[in-house]
């Protein structure tokens, strides 16, 4: 009752015709410390659970994921900010927030923008792109999630920490007006969900190591 253990000493338990626990009416019986045995089992299970938890923590500590918080680069009346970007460790998905702010005096067509992220694919598996969230806000609010595209192509340069380019574009007739901002949350994963090594990705260093083009002209950042 209430989770406490009860010794049923006036019952009899037989195995193969032999009394192994409890007692018969004549008083003959076998005493078994059930409470002690159950406590031993519980202690053993607790020790195994603690060991399993420690093994998981040790594995995570060997290759922790470090995020750079946020990073910005500005020029040509625009600011590009990258947030929650993994710059070391490993993981099955590559993800970050991208914000484009218009600090200038003229509107910029969203369809003219292309943001490039340079990284190593760490294998030959096919990759998938998702836009988890996107919006244009400021003078107006417009959802853009279903208008964002991500394409992969091989990087042909000699840089050792980049063999793939992720190009992010938007199919939109809207413009980023002065004071407005475009926010895009992206995610990349391989078909088999195997890990990326974030420490060997060129663009993991921050916004300056990405490239933003406007109508084919490099506006912000750098290529490898």
C-alpha positions as CSV (number, residue, x, y, z in Angstrom):
1,X,0.0,0.0,0.0
2,X,1.5,3.4,-1.0
3,X,4.4,1.7,-2.7
4,X,5.7,-0.1,0.5
5,X,6.9,-3.8,0.3
6,X,4.9,-6.5,2.2
7,X,6.4,-9.8,3.4
8,X,3.7,-12.4,2.6
9,X,5.3,-15.0,4.9
10,X,2.0,-17.0,5.4
11,X,1.8,-17.9,1.8
12,X,3.8,-20.7,0.1
13,X,5.6,-20.5,-3.2
14,X,6.8,-23.8,-4.8
15,X,9.2,-24.4,-7.7
16,X,9.5,-27.9,-9.0
17,X,7.6,-29.3,-6.0
18,X,10.0,-27.6,-3.6
19,X,9.0,-24.9,-1.1
20,X,11.2,-21.9,-1.9
21,X,9.3,-19.1,0.0
22,X,6.8,-18.7,2.8
23,X,5.4,-21.3,5.1
24,X,2.9,-24.1,5.4
25,X,0.3,-24.4,8.2
26,X,2.5,-26.7,10.2
27,X,5.0,-23.9,10.6
28,X,7.7,-25.3,8.3
29,X,8.9,-22.7,5.8
30,X,11.7,-20.9,4.1
31,X,12.6,-17.3,4.9
32,X,13.6,-15.1,2.0
33,X,14.7,-11.5,2.3
34,X,12.5,-10.2,-0.6
35,X,12.9,-6.6,0.5
36,X,16.7,-6.8,0.4
37,X,16.7,-8.5,-3.0
38,X,14.4,-5.8,-4.5
39,X,16.5,-3.1,-3.0
40,X,19.6,-4.6,-4.6
41,X,17.8,-4.8,-8.0
42,X,16.7,-1.2,-7.7
43,X,20.3,0.0,-6.8
44,X,21.7,-2.0,-9.8
45,X,19.2,-0.4,-12.2
46,X,20.1,3.1,-10.8
47,X,23.8,2.5,-11.3
48,X,23.2,1.3,-14.9
49,X,21.1,4.4,-15.6
50,X,23.7,6.7,-14.2
51,X,26.4,5.0,-16.3
52,X,24.3,5.3,-19.5
53,X,23.7,9.0,-18.8
54,X,27.4,9.6,-18.2
55,X,28.3,7.8,-21.5
56,X,25.9,10.1,-23.5
57,X,27.3,13.2,-21.8
58,X,30.9,12.0,-22.5
59,X,30.1,11.5,-26.1
60,X,28.5,14.9,-26.4
61,X,31.5,16.6,-24.7
62,X,33.9,15.0,-27.2
63,X,32.4,17.0,-30.1
64,X,30.3,19.8,-28.7
65,X,28.4,22.2,-31.0
66,X,29.4,25.9,-30.6
67,X,27.2,28.6,-32.0
68,X,28.6,32.1,-32.8
69,X,25.5,34.0,-31.6
70,X,25.2,36.7,-34.2
71,X,27.5,38.3,-36.8
72,X,27.0,41.2,-39.2
73,X,28.5,42.7,-42.3
74,X,27.3,46.0,-43.9
75,X,27.8,47.9,-47.2
76,X,25.9,49.4,-50.1
77,X,23.0,50.4,-47.9
78,X,22.4,46.9,-46.7
79,X,23.3,44.8,-43.6
80,X,23.4,41.1,-43.5
81,X,23.2,39.4,-40.1
82,X,23.7,35.7,-39.4
83,X,22.5,34.1,-36.1
84,X,22.5,30.8,-34.3
85,X,25.2,29.5,-36.7
86,X,27.2,26.4,-35.7
87,X,30.9,27.2,-36.1
88,X,32.4,24.0,-34.5
89,X,31.4,20.5,-33.5
90,X,29.2,18.3,-35.6
91,X,25.5,17.7,-36.2
92,X,23.1,16.1,-38.6
93,X,21.7,19.5,-39.8
94,X,23.3,22.8,-40.8
95,X,21.0,25.7,-39.9
96,X,21.0,29.4,-39.2
97,X,18.9,32.6,-39.3
98,X,19.7,35.2,-42.0
99,X,18.5,38.8,-41.8
100,X,18.9,41.4,-44.5
101,X,18.3,45.0,-43.4
102,X,17.9,48.0,-45.7
103,X,19.7,50.9,-44.2
104,X,19.8,52.9,-47.4
105,X,17.5,55.3,-49.2
106,X,16.3,53.0,-52.1
107,X,14.2,49.9,-52.1
108,X,15.9,46.6,-53.1
109,X,14.1,44.0,-55.1
110,X,14.1,40.7,-53.2
111,X,14.2,38.7,-56.4
112,X,17.5,40.3,-57.2
113,X,19.2,39.0,-54.1
114,X,21.2,35.8,-53.8
115,X,23.0,34.8,-50.6
116,X,25.7,32.2,-50.8
117,X,26.9,29.9,-48.0
118,X,30.2,28.0,-48.5
119,X,30.8,24.7,-46.6
120,X,32.1,21.2,-46.9
121,X,29.6,18.4,-47.7
122,X,31.6,15.8,-45.7
123,X,30.6,13.0,-48.0
124,X,28.9,12.3,-51.2
125,X,25.3,12.0,-50.0
126,X,22.5,14.1,-51.6
127,X,21.4,17.1,-49.5
128,X,18.1,18.6,-48.8
129,X,17.1,22.2,-48.1
130,X,14.3,23.6,-46.0
131,X,13.1,27.1,-45.2
132,X,11.5,26.8,-41.8
133,X,10.5,30.4,-41.6
134,X,10.8,33.7,-43.6
135,X,9.1,37.1,-43.6
136,X,9.4,40.6,-44.8
137,X,8.7,43.1,-42.0
138,X,8.8,46.9,-41.3
139,X,6.6,49.0,-43.5
140,X,4.5,45.9,-44.1
141,X,4.4,42.3,-43.0
142,X,4.5,39.5,-45.6
143,X,5.2,35.8,-45.1
144,X,7.9,34.4,-47.4
145,X,8.4,30.9,-46.2
146,X,7.1,29.1,-49.3
147,X,9.0,31.6,-51.6
148,X,12.5,30.8,-50.4
149,X,14.7,28.4,-52.5
150,X,17.9,26.7,-51.7
151,X,20.2,25.2,-54.4
152,X,23.5,23.3,-54.1
153,X,26.4,23.5,-56.5
154,X,30.0,22.4,-56.3
155,X,32.6,25.0,-55.4
156,X,35.6,24.8,-57.8
157,X,38.1,26.9,-55.8
158,X,41.2,25.7,-54.0
159,X,39.9,26.5,-50.5
160,X,40.2,23.4,-48.3
161,X,37.2,24.3,-46.1
162,X,34.6,24.6,-48.9
163,X,33.5,22.2,-51.6
164,X,29.8,23.2,-51.8
165,X,27.8,26.4,-52.3
166,X,24.3,26.8,-50.9
167,X,22.6,29.6,-52.9
168,X,19.5,31.1,-51.2
169,X,17.0,33.1,-53.3
170,X,13.4,34.2,-53.1
171,X,10.6,34.1,-55.7
172,X,9.0,37.3,-54.7
173,X,7.9,40.6,-56.4
174,X,8.3,42.4,-53.1
175,X,11.1,44.8,-52.2
176,X,13.0,45.5,-49.0
177,X,12.2,49.2,-48.5
178,X,14.3,51.5,-46.4
179,X,13.9,50.4,-42.8
180,X,12.5,47.0,-43.7
181,X,14.2,43.7,-43.1
182,X,13.9,40.2,-44.6
183,X,14.4,37.3,-42.2
184,X,15.1,33.7,-43.4
185,X,15.6,30.6,-41.3
186,X,17.2,27.8,-43.2
187,X,18.2,24.2,-42.6
188,X,20.2,21.6,-44.6
189,X,20.5,17.8,-44.0
190,X,21.8,14.8,-45.9
191,X,19.5,12.0,-47.2
192,X,20.9,9.7,-44.5
193,X,21.1,12.3,-41.8
194,X,24.8,11.7,-41.3
195,X,26.8,14.4,-39.5
196,X,28.3,17.6,-40.9
197,X,31.7,18.7,-39.5
198,X,31.0,22.4,-38.8
199,X,34.7,23.2,-38.0
200,X,35.8,22.9,-41.6
201,X,33.1,25.2,-43.2
202,X,34.3,28.5,-44.6
203,X,31.1,30.4,-43.9
204,X,30.9,29.1,-40.3
205,X,33.2,32.0,-39.4
206,X,30.3,34.5,-39.8
207,X,28.6,36.9,-42.2
208,X,31.8,38.2,-43.7
209,X,32.5,34.7,-45.0
210,X,29.2,34.6,-46.8
211,X,28.5,36.4,-50.1
212,X,25.4,38.4,-51.0
213,X,24.8,39.4,-54.6
214,X,22.3,42.0,-55.9
215,X,21.5,41.6,-59.6
216,X,24.7,39.6,-60.1
217,X,27.0,42.1,-58.3
218,X,28.8,41.2,-55.1
219,X,27.3,43.6,-52.4
220,X,28.4,42.0,-49.1
221,X,30.8,39.4,-47.8
222,X,33.5,37.4,-49.5
223,X,33.9,34.2,-51.4
224,X,36.6,31.7,-50.3
